[in-house]
Amino acid sequence: MQQVSLYNDVIGLSTIDYGAIIQKILIRDKNGRQQNCVVGFEAPEDYLKDHRSLGACVGRYAGRISQGQFSIGETVYPIYEEDGVHLHGGQHGFGRRFWRLADKAETSDPFVTYEYISPHLEEGYPGKLTARVTYQLLGNTLKVLHTASADRPTIVNLTNHSYFVLDDEPTLDDLVLQIRSEKRLSTDEKLLPTGSIESVVNTEYDFRISKRLGGVRLDTPYIVDPSQKPIAVAHSLLSGIQLSVSSNQPSLVVFTPQDLAAICFETQNYPDAPNQSSFPSSLLLPGETYVNESFFTFDLVP
């Protein structure tokens, strides 16, 4: 595996070519101690056995798709499913592929770019898709830019699947969280969207005003307005590290696993959009460019 590390005065970033994975994001806390703000393995080869998509670029379609298929025009494309759910691109999604190191620069705003070419009908998806992800350090911000193009109509939805940790606390109960969203997608027992949209106001999903996470655990697709910046903020009272998230995407899936004191901010299109006609389209046509531009900004707050 090939590892690339980038640094500026605020952030240290380590990535690997397998899964285009973010291995480390190093930030100094309010006491000057270095904190790795993502869950990861020290040895890159350990990611080969990982099934959480730790830090990976997930696709060709991030999130869940129902029915074990989707249609483009009159053509039905069967895709891998387990108990009716296709997750994060299938059995061997982009997070379990080796990407090519396409470019890197150790300038004042250093960056690294990885590329993966997904062949026609890989995991059932039509079209040869050329995907790229660029990680760039801009002061106290990590910019994550996903782009893709295809040679025939296909669907695409890429995101980074980092599990953020802002301190060494054993739980997330004291994490202060704000999600600037009034609505979420209703989901069933398999976490598949039902097609309905629900208000979060005065429910356990309501984080419009910053508050401690407490005992709430989320695996929730929020509807967000990309013009609002940030769309989400997480703050550790222990370390003083604050993470703000902005994106051009219409949804933010917030995931807090039951067995891990970490939080995912998956900036993306709506889950199951290929099978929900009322959701924003995930169709990518030849000659078009898919773009997911997201920003993860780190500050120190007393």
C-alpha positions in Angstrom: 0.0 0.0 0.0 1.1 3.5 -0.7 0.7 6.2 2.0 0.8 9.9 1.5 1.1 12.4 4.3 0.4 16.1 4.1 1.0 18.9 6.6 0.4 22.5 7.2 0.6 24.6 10.4 -2.7 23.3 11.7 -3.5 19.8 10.2 -1.5 16.6 9.6 -3.2 14.3 7.1 -2.3 10.7 6.2 -4.1 8.8 3.4 -3.6 5.5 1.7 -4.3 4.3 -1.9 -6.5 1.4 -0.7 -10.1 2.8 -0.6 -8.6 6.3 -0.9 -8.7 6.1 2.9 -8.2 9.0 5.3 -6.0 7.2 7.9 -5.2 10.2 10.2 -6.2 13.8 10.8 -3.9 15.2 13.4 -5.0 18.3 15.3 -3.5 20.0 18.5 -6.1 20.2 21.2 -6.5 23.1 23.7 -3.7 21.7 25.8 -1.3 21.3 22.9 -1.7 17.5 22.8 -2.0 15.9 19.4 -5.3 14.2 18.7 -6.0 11.9 15.8 -9.5 13.0 14.9 -10.5 9.9 12.9 -10.7 6.2 13.8 -8.1 4.2 12.0 -5.4 1.6 12.0 -1.7 2.3 12.4 -0.8 -0.4 10.0 -2.2 0.2 6.5 -2.6 -3.5 5.8 -5.1 -3.8 8.6 -7.7 -2.0 6.5 -7.9 -5.0 4.3 -9.9 -6.7 7.1 -12.0 -3.7 7.9 -15.8 -3.9 7.3 -16.7 -0.4 8.7 -15.4 1.6 5.7 -13.1 3.5 8.0 -12.1 6.7 6.3 -12.9 5.3 2.9 -14.4 6.8 -0.3 -17.6 4.8 -0.6 -19.4 4.3 -3.9 -20.4 3.8 -6.6 -23.5 4.6 -4.5 -23.0 5.7 -0.9 -25.7 4.6 1.5 -28.6 2.2 0.9 -30.5 1.2 -2.3 -33.7 -0.9 -2.0 -35.1 -3.7 -4.1 -31.8 -5.2 -5.2 -32.1 -3.2 -8.5 -32.6 0.2 -10.1 -33.7 1.3 -13.5 -32.4 3.8 -16.0 -35.0 4.3 -18.7 -36.4 0.9 -19.6 -33.3 -1.0 -18.5 -33.3 -2.7 -15.1 -29.9 -3.2 -13.4 -29.7 -5.9 -10.7 -27.3 -5.2 -7.9 -26.1 -7.1 -4.9 -28.3 -7.0 -1.8 -28.5 -8.5 1.6 -32.0 -8.8 3.1 -33.2 -6.3 0.5 -30.5 -3.7 1.1 -27.6 -2.7 -1.2 -25.1 -0.8 0.9 -22.2 1.4 0.0 -21.7 0.1 -3.6 -22.1 -3.6 -3.0 -19.8 -6.5 -2.0 -16.6 -4.7 -3.1 -17.4 -1.0 -3.3 -14.9 1.7 -4.0 -13.8 1.6 -0.3 -12.3 -1.9 -1.0 -10.5 -1.1 -4.2 -7.0 0.2 -4.8 -7.0 3.7 -6.2 -4.2 5.2 -8.4 -2.2 8.0 -7.0 -3.0 10.6 -9.7 -1.4 13.8 -8.3 0.0 15.4 -5.2 1.6 18.7 -4.3 3.4 19.8 -1.1 2.7 23.5 -1.5 1.3 26.0 0.9 -2.1 24.4 0.3 -1.0 20.7 -0.2 -3.2 18.1 -1.8 -3.3 14.5 -3.0 -5.6 13.1 -5.7 -6.6 9.5 -6.1 -8.3 8.0 -9.1 -10.3 4.8 -9.6 -11.7 3.6 -12.9 -14.8 1.4 -12.4 -15.5 -0.8 -15.4 -19.0 -1.2 -17.0 -21.3 -3.4 -14.9 -18.9 -3.6 -11.9 -21.2 -4.4 -9.0 -24.0 -4.2 -11.6 -23.6 -0.5 -12.3 -23.7 0.6 -16.0 -21.0 2.6 -17.6 -17.3 3.0 -17.2 -16.9 5.5 -14.4 -13.8 7.5 -13.8 -13.8 8.7 -10.1 -11.4 11.1 -8.4 -11.1 12.3 -4.9 -8.8 15.1 -3.8 -7.9 15.8 -0.2 -6.5 19.3 0.3 -5.4 21.3 3.3 -6.6 24.9 3.3 -5.5 26.4 6.6 -7.6 24.8 9.3 -9.9 23.1 6.7 -9.7 19.8 5.0 -11.4 20.0 1.6 -12.7 16.8 0.1 -13.6 16.9 -3.6 -15.2 13.9 -5.3 -15.7 14.1 -9.0 -16.8 11.5 -11.6 -17.6 11.1 -15.2 -19.0 8.2 -17.2 -19.3 6.9 -20.8 -23.0 6.0 -20.5 -25.9 6.9 -18.2 -25.3 5.7 -14.7 -25.9 6.6 -11.1 -23.3 7.9 -8.7 -23.2 9.1 -5.1 -19.8 9.3 -3.5 -18.8 10.3 0.1 -16.1 10.0 2.6 -16.8 7.6 5.5 -14.5 8.9 8.3 -15.4 8.2 11.9 -14.5 11.4 13.7 -13.3 11.4 17.3 -12.6 14.8 18.9 -11.3 13.4 22.2 -10.5 10.2 24.0 -13.8 9.9 25.9 -15.2 6.3 26.0 -18.7 7.6 24.9 -20.2 10.3 22.8 -22.6 11.4 25.5 -20.9 14.7 26.2 -20.2 15.6 22.5 -22.0 18.9 21.7 -23.7 18.6 18.4 -25.6 21.0 16.1 -27.3 19.9 12.8 -28.8 22.7 10.9 -31.8 20.8 9.5 -35.5 20.8 10.2 -36.3 17.7 8.2 -35.1 14.1 7.8 -35.9 11.2 5.6 -38.2 8.7 7.2 -36.6 5.2 7.3 -37.9 1.7 7.9 -36.5 -1.0 10.1 -33.8 -1.7 7.5 -32.9 2.0 7.5 -34.2 2.3 3.9 -36.0 5.6 3.1 -39.8 5.1 2.9 -40.2 8.1 0.6 -41.7 10.3 3.3 -40.1 13.4 4.9 -40.5 14.1 8.6 -39.9 17.1 10.8 -37.3 16.8 13.4 -38.7 19.5 15.5 -39.2 18.4 19.2 -38.0 14.9 18.4 -34.8 13.1 19.4 -33.4 14.0 16.0 -33.7 17.7 16.7 -30.2 19.3 16.9 -31.0 22.6 15.4 -29.7 24.2 18.6 -26.4 22.9 20.0 -26.8 20.4 22.7 -25.1 17.3 24.2 -25.7 14.1 22.2 -26.6 12.3 25.5 -27.9 8.8 24.9 -29.2 9.4 21.4 -27.6 7.3 18.7 -28.1 8.3 15.0 -28.1 6.6 11.6 -30.1 9.4 10.1 -30.4 11.0 6.7 -31.0 14.7 7.3 -32.1 17.1 4.6 -29.9 20.1 4.5 -29.6 23.4 2.6 -26.1 23.6 1.1 -26.2 27.4 1.1 -26.1 27.2 4.9 -22.6 27.0 6.2 -21.9 25.1 8.2 -24.6 22.4 8.0 -23.3 20.6 11.2 -20.9 21.4 14.1 -19.5 19.0 16.6 -17.6 20.2 19.7 -15.7 18.4 22.4 -15.7 20.2 25.8 -12.8 18.0 26.9 -10.3 18.7 24.1 -11.8 22.0 22.8 -11.7 20.7 19.2 -14.6 21.8 17.1 -15.4 20.3 13.7 -17.7 22.2 11.3 -19.0 20.6 8.1 -20.1 22.3 4.9 -21.1 20.7 1.6 -22.8 21.2 -1.8 -24.9 18.0 -1.2 -28.6 17.9 -0.3 -28.3 15.3 2.5 -26.1 14.7 5.5 -26.2 11.2 6.9 -25.1 11.3 10.6 -24.1 8.0 12.0 -23.0 7.2 15.6 -22.4 3.5 15.9 -23.5 1.7 19.1 -20.1 0.2 19.7 -17.8 3.0 18.8 -17.4 6.5 20.3 -17.2 8.2 16.9 -19.5 10.1 14.6 -19.7 10.1 10.8 -20.8 13.0 8.7 -21.6 11.6 5.2 -22.2 14.4 2.8 -24.2 13.0 -0.1 -27.4 12.7 -2.1 -30.4 11.1 -0.6 -30.1 7.3 0.1 -32.2 5.2 -2.3 -32.7 8.1 -4.7 -32.5 5.8 -7.7 -35.7 4.1 -6.6 -37.5 7.2 -5.2 -38.7 9.5 -8.0 -39.4 12.4 -5.6 -35.8 12.5 -4.4 -33.0 14.5 -6.1 -31.8 12.6 -9.2 -28.5 10.6 -8.9 -28.3 10.1 -12.7 -25.0 11.0 -14.3 -25.0 11.3 -18.1 -22.0 11.2 -20.5 -20.4 14.7 -20.9 -21.5 15.6 -17.3 -19.3 15.8 -14.2 -20.5 14.7 -10.8 -19.2 16.9 -8.0 -19.3 16.5 -4.3 -17.4 19.3 -2.6 -17.2 19.2 1.2 -15.3 21.1 3.8 -14.3 19.9 7.3 -13.0 22.8 9.4 -11.2 22.4 12.7 -11.2 25.1 15.4 -10.3 25.3 19.1 -13.1 26.5 21.3 -12.7 27.1 25.0 
